[in-house]
Amino acid sequence: MIDAAEPGGALTTGDDAVPVRRRSWARRWLRRAGIAVVAFVVAATVFSLVYNAATSGRARPPAGLTYVRTGDLMTRYRVWGSGGSPIVLVHGAAESADTWERLATVLARDHRVYALDLNGAGYTERRAPYDLDHQVRQLLAFIGAMGLERPTIVAHSAGAATAAEAVLRSPGQAGALMLLDGDALKGGAGPGPAAHYLILPPYRTTLLRLVLHSDRLIRTIYSSQCAPGCPHLDKAGVDVWRRPYEVAGAEEGVWGSLKYGVPGLSESRLTLLRGVGLPKAVVFGADDHVFAATSAADTARRVGAPTPTLIPGARHLTMISSPAEVARAVEDLAARRR
């Protein structure tokens, strides 16, 4: 039976009509979806460009910061205490020297405590490349510039790789090493270098500024990494985390750092620490969800440290949630420094 004529005189039968209608519907749906995607991309791009222009103003660093020349960088640092053996605190990703305030205050009763802002973070001068090698050279130059004799180095999270590599390169400059909530391995935690290429400008600038401009989101991220006992972030507390990423050059530092991913060593490189004759310790929050439950024990085994210390109830920011407990572990290590 003949049902209808196709354009141009061709005829279709009843058996052919349904597939033709289906193909026509699919083409219309794809066209509409394509138009919607293009419209969304155009709208997102326009919003991003307008938002970035409206938020282009940069914050000023706080007054009274102290700096020291470390090779090609002007490194910002802080000091607590005036007597006792030296301790150098090395922060992790998205942190700064200010992250150590609670722990450093406790340690300063019996030690001279130093903390620096690594390249790409805090208020240190930003200068590419933002890789592990540059941070290691900065740390070793800082120890030398401050005239510190074999300090106890305490490194948190991503800073563990920087401290571990520094000890491997110049073991005579360190007296003891603690890895705090960090396994020092490449790819151990955090985004890899691919993230640098997946988030393109101008969208990545918009995304970063949207996060920084939200007090609530900063508090949520902080709370997820800190135990329930951590102090609540008031407006000033939020600014401690936000402001370093609003100063001139900070955004370039963020993307430059993301290009290399979270600093880390290969397992074969890390295990060379076993042969370095200085006291070592590994301390983790017992409820740290950034790493696997076995990471603390595995890290201690790799570097040749004693059984790790696990702090009950603590998550990833143990120096904030549990300063007294971490301080005891640091003081025990410092008492064994060579």
N, C-alpha and C positions, 0 to 999 in steps of 0.2 A: 504494500500500500504506500502511495506517495503522500507525505505529510506536508512538506513545505519546500520552497525553493530557496537555495542559498544565493547570496549575492553573485551576480554574473551569470545566473541561469542554472547553476548546479543544484541538484535536488538532494534532500536528505530523507532518509527513512526514519520511522519511529525508533528503530533500534539505535540509530546514530545520534539522535537529538539530545539524549541525556549526557553523553560524554562531551558534546560540544558546549552545552550549557555549563558543565562543570569546569571545563577549561576557561571559559569566559569569566566565570566567577573567580577562579584562582588568579587570573591576570588582573582583574579589578582589585582584588585583595592585596596583591603584591604592590600594585601601583600606589594604593592608599597607604600601605605600610611604609613604602619608600618615601612618600611625601611627608609622612609623620616624622620619620627619622631625620630627614633633611631639615624640617622645621624645628625639631628639637635641637639639633646641632647648631643651627643658626641662632636660635634663642639663647642657648647656653653660652655660645661664643660672645654674643652681644652683652649678655649679663656679665660674663667674666671680664670683658674689656672695660665696661663701665665701672664695675665694682673695684677692679684693680686700680683704675685711675682715681677713684674716690677715696681709696685707702692707701695711697702711695706715700703718705707722710711717714717718716721714720722717727722712732723714739730716741731720746738721748740716754746714754749710759748713766747710771747713778753717779752722784758726786763722790769724790774721795776714794776711787778705786786705785789700787797699787799695781804697778807693772814692773817687769824685769825683762831685759833683752835675752832671748834664748835662740841663738842662731839667727834665722831670718824672721823671727816673730817677736812682737812685743806681747809677752804673756801676762795676763792678769792672774793674780794670786791672792790668797788670804793667809793670815798667820794667827794662831791662837797659842797662848801660853808663852812662858819665857824661860823655862828650865827643863832639864831632863833630856833624854835621848830624842832624836828627831823622828818624826813620823810624816810621811808624804802620802796624801790621799789623792787617788786618781779616779775621777768620776766616770760614769757610763754614758750611754747614748741619751740625748735630750736632757742631760743634767749639767751641772756646773759646780764650781767650788762652793757655792751657797748651799747645795744639796747636803753638804756634810755638817752643817751648823750644829745639829743636836749631838752628833757623835763627837765632833771636834771639841765642843765645850766640855764634855766629860773627860776626854783624853788630856785636855790642856791642864788639868790639875797636876799632872806629873810629867808632861812631855811638851816639847815644842812641836806644834802641829802645823803642817803646811798643806794647802790645797791649791791646785792650779786649774785654769780653764784650758782644756785641750783645744787644739786648732779645730775650728768649725763649730765651737760651742761657747757658751758664756759670753764674756766680753773681751776675750783674747782677739787680737788682730786676725782677721780671716785672710788666709793666703793659701792658694792651691799649690800642690795637690793635697786633698783631704784624705790621705791614705794612712795606713798603719805606719809605714816608714817615717813619714813626716811627724807623726805624733810621738813615735819612739825617740827620734832625735830631739824633739822638743822636751820630753820628760828628762832625758839624760842631761841636756843642756841646763834645764831648770835646777836639777840637783847640784850641778857644778856651779851655776851662777849664784845660788844661795849659800854656797860653801858648806853643804851638808855632808857629814862623814858617815857613810854607810847607814842611811836611814832605813827604818822599817817602812816598806811600801805596802799600802792597802789599796787594792784596786777593785772597783765595783763593776759588775755586769760587763759591758763591752770594754771597759777600761782594763779588764783582766788580761786581754791579749796585748795591749800596749805595755803594761807592766811586765808581763812574762817575757816578751821579746826584748825589752830593755835590759832585763836581768841576763838574758842569754847573750846579748851583745857586749854588755859591760858588767860582769858579775862583781867586780871589785867596787862598784859604786853603790851596791845595795847591802844591807845588813840582814834583812829578812823580807819575806814576801807572803802576803795574804791575798788569796782570791776570794772575794766576797760576792756571792750570788752571780758568779760568772765562771764558765768553763774554759774560756780563752780559745775555743775552737772556731774555725771558719765555718759559717753556716749553722752555728750552734743555736742562735736565736735572732729574731729580727728579720727585716726584709733584705733580700739579696740585691745585687747590682741591677737586676732586670727591672726593678721598680722605677729606677731612674728613667728608663726609656718608655715605660708604660704610661706614666702620668706626664702628659705633655703640657708645655706652656701654651696659652695662659692659664689653663685649668689648674695646674698644680699650685700656681701662686694664689689663685682664688681659694682652693681647698685649704692651703696652709693658713691663710688669713681668716677664713671662716672658723677654723679650729681655734686659732689664737684669740679671736674676738669673743669666744663663748666661755664665760666663767664656768658655766655649768658643765660643759664638756671637759674642760681642764680638770675640774674637781672629780668628774666621773673617772677619767683616766688615772688620776692620782689614787683615788680610792680603790680602783681595781688592782693596783700594784702594791698597795700598802695595807697592812693589817688593820683590823677595826680599831686598834689602839692608837693609830696615828692621829696627830692633831688635825683638826679641821682647818681647811684653807680659807682664811678670810681674804679680803680684797688684796691686802699686802702679800699674803702667801701665794695667791694666784699670780701676782705680778712677778714674784721670784722666778716662776717657771716660764712666764710669757715674755717678759721684757727682753731677755737676751736674744729672742728671735724677732724683735721688732726694731733693732738698731740697724744702722747702715751696714750693708754687706752680709747681714745674717741670712737672708734668703738664698743668696748665692752659695753660702756655706752649707746650707741644708741640702741643696741639690748637688753640690760638689761632693758632699759626704755620701749621699745616697748613691752616687755613681759607683762607689767602691763597696757599698754594703757595710754591714756591721763588721768591724775589724775582727780578725781571727787568724789563728795559726793552724797549720796542718797537724794532725795527731803525731806524726813522726817528729815534727819540729818541737811540739810541746813536750814530748817525753824526754827531750834532751835536758829538761830541767832537773831530772833525777840525778844527773851527774854534777849539778852545780851545788857546791857544798855550803849552802846557807839554809837556816831554818825556814820552813814553809808551813802554811796553814790554809785550810779550805773551810769557809763558813757559809752556810746557806740558810735561808728561811725554810722551815720544815714544810710550809704550805706554799712555797714558790711555784707558781703555775707556768712560769716562763720556760722552765727546764723540766726534763723528765725526773721522776722520783729518784732515779739512780745516778743523776748527774753529779751530785756532790761526791759520792763514793768513787765514781769513775774518774773524776777530776783529781781527787787526792791520789789515786793510784797512778795516774799518768805523770804527775809532777813529783811524786815521791814524798808526799806529805803524810802525816799521821791520819788516823781516822777523823773524818770531817766533823765539825761542830754543826749540829742542826738546832736552830732556835725555834722552840715550840710556838705555834700560832703566828709566826712571821711569814710574810709573803716575799716580794722581790725587793722592797725598799727597807731592808733590815736596819740600815743605819739611821732611818727615821723612826721606824716603829719600835726598835729595840736597842737604843743607844747604849744602855748599861750592859746588856748581854754582849753586844759586839765589842764594846770597850774592854770587857774582861778578856775576851779572846785576843784582842790586839795587844793588851798589856802582857799576857802570857807569852805571846810570840816575841814581843819586844825584849822581854827578859832573857830570851834565848838568842838574840841577835849576835852575830859574830863580831 
